[in-house]
Amino acid sequence: MSDVDLLRDDPVIADPLHDLGLTEGPDGPVLRVWAGAASGVDLVIDDAPTERVVPMTRDANGVWSGSDPRLQPGRRYWLRADGEPVSPENVTTPFDPTVDLLDPYARGLGRTGRGAWRGVVVDESFEWGGVEKPGTPLDHTVVYEAHVRGFTRLSPHVPEDLRGTYAGLAHENTIAYLKELGITAVQLLPVHQHVDEERLVAQGFENYWGYNTLSYFAPHAAYASRDAQLAGPSAILREFKGMVRLLHAAGIEVWLDVVFNHTAEEGEDGPVIGLRGLDNSYYRHDPQGCPST
């Protein structure tokens, strides 16, 4: 076997940034996060009434790893990073080891009583029942762009408690309507956890469309049914997957609208939530070192 074949067959060799986020390792749950310019990263686990701090270890590619058996579904966790203010790419990173940071790869999110965001370990198991994505040829594809909340929020054909939710989008009456139109794919406006920009909040407005991402890997909780929201992030994720399963079973693909050119950390003077506090070179910058789109 050649070296090229080894690179293709071994994801660890081929991609030094493999398995970022929380995965199950041979000795228990492992969290991996890239913070190339950091001199130290701690994994902090909610162990009420205290917190458990786990120093993470860095590999040659700037990926930090930490493990703890407490990282089970329902457990909240976050990160803290320290380092010099300038990275090798000459991009300023506002390191502050007292600031709590989101794991950029968290599959679930929750809020503290004071409104701060935290990663939440979720149960990712799900029974797909053998359903696979339809794989409709592009020249036979008919796309319907939809806003999860807006599409069914006022629909009399969807149970009231499911209107404006993932479950409402996957309700049998909604699917029947899409099928009647000949739709083969729904393109969903942002369904990742997002928040309103600070300037909009100050003006009394909100970002209806969702183009201000807080986390790219956690479903937006407000689009889940009330029961799922009350049950927590794992239930929200199950409802999202259930929506995808029912749409796929009906022959309808699910496309996600994702915006990568900005996040909820906003501009140069925006809040430090996660990416910026771990390594500001997650963002593209102009020659003066300011985030640019």
Secondary structure per residue as TSV (DSSP state, phi and psi in degrees):
chain	resnum	aa	ss	phi	psi
A	1	M	-	360.0	133.5
A	2	S	-	-81.3	167.6
A	3	D	H	-61.8	-34.8
A	4	V	H	-63.5	-42.2
A	5	D	H	-62.9	-38.5
A	6	L	H	-63.0	-41.3
A	7	L	H	-62.3	-39.0
A	8	R	H	-70.6	-36.1
A	9	D	H	-87.1	-23.2
A	10	D	-	-111.4	104.9
A	11	P	H	-63.9	-25.4
A	12	V	H	-67.1	-39.8
A	13	I	H	-74.9	-43.1
A	14	A	H	-69.8	-34.5
A	15	D	-	-134.8	103.2
A	16	P	T	-66.2	-12.9
A	17	L	T	-102.1	28.9
A	18	H	T	-69.3	154.6
A	19	D	T	52.3	43.5
A	20	L	-	-72.2	151.1
A	21	G	E	94.0	-159.5
A	22	L	E	-97.2	123.1
A	23	T	E	-132.9	169.4
A	24	E	E	-95.5	115.6
A	25	G	E	-95.2	176.8
A	26	P	T	-63.0	-24.0
A	27	D	T	-113.2	16.6
A	28	G	E	124.7	-173.4
A	29	P	E	-63.1	137.5
A	30	V	E	-128.6	132.2
A	31	L	E	-107.9	129.3
A	32	R	E	-124.6	132.2
A	33	V	E	-143.7	141.0
A	34	W	E	-89.4	128.1
A	35	A	-	-150.0	76.4
A	36	G	T	-61.2	-30.2
A	37	A	T	-96.0	-4.5
A	38	A	-	-75.7	148.1
A	39	S	S	-97.6	-12.2
A	40	G	E	-166.1	139.3
A	41	V	E	-134.8	132.3
A	42	D	E	-112.7	138.9
A	43	L	E	-92.6	124.1
A	44	V	E	-113.7	127.3
A	45	I	E	-116.7	132.9
A	46	D	E	-68.5	112.7
A	47	D	E	-127.1	53.6
A	48	A	T	-43.2	134.8
A	49	P	T	-89.2	10.2
A	50	T	E	-119.8	-171.7
A	51	E	E	-130.1	147.0
A	52	R	E	-105.1	126.5
A	53	V	E	-105.1	123.2
A	54	V	E	-115.9	108.7
A	55	P	E	-63.2	132.3
A	56	M	-	-95.1	156.8
A	57	T	E	-109.5	144.9
A	58	R	E	-102.2	139.4
A	59	D	-	-100.3	-176.5
A	60	A	T	-68.3	-14.2
A	61	N	T	-103.7	11.5
A	62	G	S	81.2	14.8
A	63	V	E	-95.1	128.5
A	64	W	E	-102.8	137.8
A	65	S	E	-127.1	143.2
A	66	G	E	-149.2	148.9
A	67	S	E	-137.8	144.9
A	68	D	-	-161.7	133.6
A	69	P	T	-64.8	-13.8
A	70	R	T	-73.7	-11.0
A	71	L	-	-76.3	69.4
A	72	Q	-	-113.5	159.6
A	73	P	T	-48.6	132.7
A	74	G	T	97.6	-16.6
A	75	R	-	-79.7	135.3
A	76	R	E	-91.0	146.2
A	77	Y	E	-151.7	161.8
A	78	W	E	-157.6	-177.0
A	79	L	E	-128.8	156.7
A	80	R	E	-136.9	137.9
A	81	A	E	-129.5	148.1
A	82	D	E	-135.0	157.8
A	83	G	-	164.5	178.5
A	84	E	-	-72.1	152.1
A	85	P	S	-70.3	-13.1
A	86	V	B	-120.0	131.6
A	87	S	-	-88.8	170.9
A	88	P	T	-57.0	-25.2
A	89	E	T	-86.2	7.7
A	90	N	S	64.6	32.9
A	91	V	-	-107.5	123.7
A	92	T	B	-68.4	128.9
A	93	T	-	-116.7	123.6
A	94	P	-	-79.6	66.5
A	95	F	-	-61.1	134.3
A	96	D	-	-152.6	105.1
A	97	P	T	-67.9	-3.5
A	98	T	T	-95.3	-7.6
A	99	V	S	-92.3	130.4
A	100	D	-	-84.0	129.7
A	101	L	B	-118.4	146.6
A	102	L	-	-76.4	142.9
A	103	D	-	-69.0	118.6
A	104	P	T	-61.5	-15.9
A	105	Y	T	-110.6	14.9
A	106	A	-	-61.2	135.9
A	107	R	S	-89.2	-13.1
A	108	G	-	-143.1	149.3
A	109	L	E	-132.9	151.4
A	110	G	E	-144.8	170.7
A	111	R	E	-122.9	146.6
A	112	T	-	-80.7	173.5
A	113	G	T	-60.9	-22.9
A	114	R	T	-93.6	3.4
A	115	G	S	91.7	0.7
A	116	A	-	-74.3	143.3
A	117	W	E	-84.8	142.7
A	118	R	E	-136.3	147.7
A	119	G	E	-71.1	147.5
A	120	V	E	-129.7	129.0
A	121	V	-	-68.6	131.1
A	122	V	-	-116.2	156.3
A	123	D	-	-84.4	109.7
A	124	E	-	-91.2	0.0
A	125	S	-	-66.0	143.1
A	126	F	-	-160.6	138.9
A	127	E	-	-93.8	105.7
A	128	W	-	-81.0	-11.4
A	129	G	T	61.1	27.9
A	130	G	T	78.8	2.8
A	131	V	-	-76.7	131.5
A	132	E	-	-121.8	161.5
A	133	K	-	-64.5	143.6
A	134	P	-	-62.1	-39.0
A	135	G	-	69.4	43.1
A	136	T	-	-66.5	132.3
A	137	P	-	-56.3	142.8
A	138	L	G	-59.5	-36.2
A	139	D	G	-75.6	-2.2
A	140	H	G	-115.2	9.5
A	141	T	-	-88.7	133.6
A	142	V	-	-122.3	115.5
A	143	V	E	-101.7	137.8
A	144	Y	E	-118.9	113.4
A	145	E	E	-80.6	131.9
A	146	A	E	-143.2	149.1
A	147	H	-	-101.2	121.6
A	148	V	H	-52.5	-47.9
A	149	R	H	-72.1	-48.4
A	150	G	H	-66.8	-29.4
A	151	F	H	-64.3	-39.0
A	152	T	H	-120.8	6.4
A	153	R	T	-59.7	-34.8
A	154	L	T	-112.5	12.5
A	155	S	-	-74.3	122.2
A	156	P	T	-75.2	-7.6
A	157	H	T	-93.2	1.1
A	158	V	S	-119.7	136.9
A	159	P	-	-51.6	140.7
A	160	E	G	-55.6	-38.4
A	161	D	G	-74.3	-7.8
A	162	L	G	-109.8	-4.3
A	163	R	T	-65.7	135.3
A	164	G	T	78.7	20.3
A	165	T	S	-126.9	169.8
A	166	Y	H	-58.1	-43.8
A	167	A	H	-64.6	-34.0
A	168	G	H	-67.0	-37.3
A	169	L	H	-65.6	-30.9
A	170	A	T	-96.7	7.0
A	171	H	S	-64.8	150.0
A	172	E	H	-58.6	-34.2
A	173	N	H	-71.9	-36.1
A	174	T	H	-65.5	-45.2
A	175	I	H	-64.3	-39.6
A	176	A	H	-61.3	-39.0
A	177	Y	H	-63.8	-45.7
A	178	L	H	-63.1	-41.0
A	179	K	H	-65.3	-38.2
A	180	E	H	-62.9	-33.0
A	181	L	H	-77.4	-11.7
A	182	G	T	84.3	18.8
A	183	I	-	-71.0	135.5
A	184	T	-	-114.1	-8.9
A	185	A	E	-154.3	136.5
A	186	V	E	-106.2	128.3
A	187	Q	E	-101.1	110.8
A	188	L	E	-90.2	125.9
A	189	L	S	-58.9	160.8
A	190	P	-	-40.8	122.9
A	191	V	-	-112.8	6.2
A	192	H	E	-80.9	154.7
A	193	Q	E	-58.7	122.3
A	194	H	E	-132.5	164.7
A	195	V	-	-133.2	168.0
A	196	D	-	-81.0	142.8
A	197	E	-	-60.9	147.3
A	198	E	H	-58.9	-38.5
A	199	R	H	-66.6	-34.2
A	200	L	H	-69.2	-41.6
A	201	V	H	-60.0	-42.4
A	202	A	H	-63.3	-27.1
A	203	Q	H	-93.7	-1.6
A	204	G	T	82.4	19.6
A	205	F	-	-111.5	175.6
A	206	E	-	-137.0	160.4
A	207	N	-	-92.5	94.6
A	208	Y	S	-64.6	-36.1
A	209	W	S	-79.7	-23.4
A	210	G	-	92.3	14.1
A	211	Y	-	-85.9	57.0
A	212	N	S	-154.5	70.1
A	213	T	E	-67.8	132.7
A	214	L	E	-94.6	-39.2
A	215	S	E	-147.8	128.7
A	216	Y	E	-81.6	-9.6
A	217	F	E	-117.6	1.4
A	218	A	E	-114.3	130.0
A	219	P	E	-63.5	146.4
A	220	H	-	-65.6	117.5
A	221	A	G	-64.0	-34.1
A	222	A	G	-67.0	-15.1
A	223	Y	G	-90.4	-1.4
A	224	A	S	-87.5	159.0
A	225	S	-	-64.8	161.2
A	226	R	H	-60.0	-41.6
A	227	D	H	-60.1	-42.4
A	228	A	H	-66.7	-41.3
A	229	Q	H	-60.6	-42.5
A	230	L	H	-67.6	-30.9
A	231	A	H	-78.4	-19.9
A	232	G	-	108.9	178.1
A	233	P	H	-55.6	-36.6
A	234	S	H	-63.7	-40.0
A	235	A	H	-68.5	-36.7
A	236	I	H	-62.4	-44.3
A	237	L	H	-63.9	-40.1
A	238	R	H	-63.8	-39.7
A	239	E	H	-64.8	-39.7
A	240	F	H	-62.8	-47.3
A	241	K	H	-63.9	-36.6
A	242	G	H	-62.4	-38.0
A	243	M	H	-60.0	-47.8
A	244	V	H	-62.0	-43.2
A	245	R	H	-60.6	-45.5
A	246	L	H	-67.9	-39.0
A	247	L	H	-66.4	-43.7
A	248	H	H	-62.8	-40.8
A	249	A	H	-61.7	-27.2
A	250	A	T	-88.7	3.8
A	251	G	T	84.2	18.5
A	252	I	-	-111.0	120.5
A	253	E	E	-74.5	158.7
A	254	V	E	-119.4	115.4
A	255	W	E	-107.1	140.6
A	256	L	E	-111.4	129.9
A	257	D	-	-84.6	116.2
A	258	V	-	-123.7	133.8
A	259	V	-	-112.4	123.0
A	260	F	-	-107.6	-3.9
A	261	N	S	-85.7	-3.5
A	262	H	-	-163.3	162.0
A	263	T	-	-134.0	-175.2
A	264	A	T	-69.3	-5.8
A	265	E	T	-80.6	-6.5
A	266	E	-	57.4	-140.2
A	267	G	S	-86.8	-161.3
A	268	E	T	-55.9	-37.4
A	269	D	T	-102.3	19.5
A	270	G	-	-75.2	175.2
A	271	P	-	-68.7	153.7
A	272	V	-	-97.6	109.7
A	273	I	-	-113.9	-41.6
A	274	G	S	-161.1	-77.3
A	275	L	H	-54.8	-48.8
A	276	R	H	-62.2	-35.6
A	277	G	H	-79.2	-18.2
A	278	L	H	-88.3	-44.7
A	279	D	-	-172.2	112.7
A	280	N	G	-67.2	-10.5
A	281	S	G	-79.2	4.8
A	282	Y	G	-59.6	-26.3
A	283	Y	S	-100.6	151.6
A	284	R	-	-79.8	139.5
A	285	H	B	-125.9	153.9
A	286	D	-	-80.5	175.5
A	287	P	T	-58.3	-21.6
A	288	Q	T	-88.0	1.2
A	289	G	S	88.8	8.2
A	290	C	-	-90.4	141.2
A	291	P	B	-55.9	136.0
A	292	S	-	-132.2	159.0
A	293	T	-	-109.1	360.0
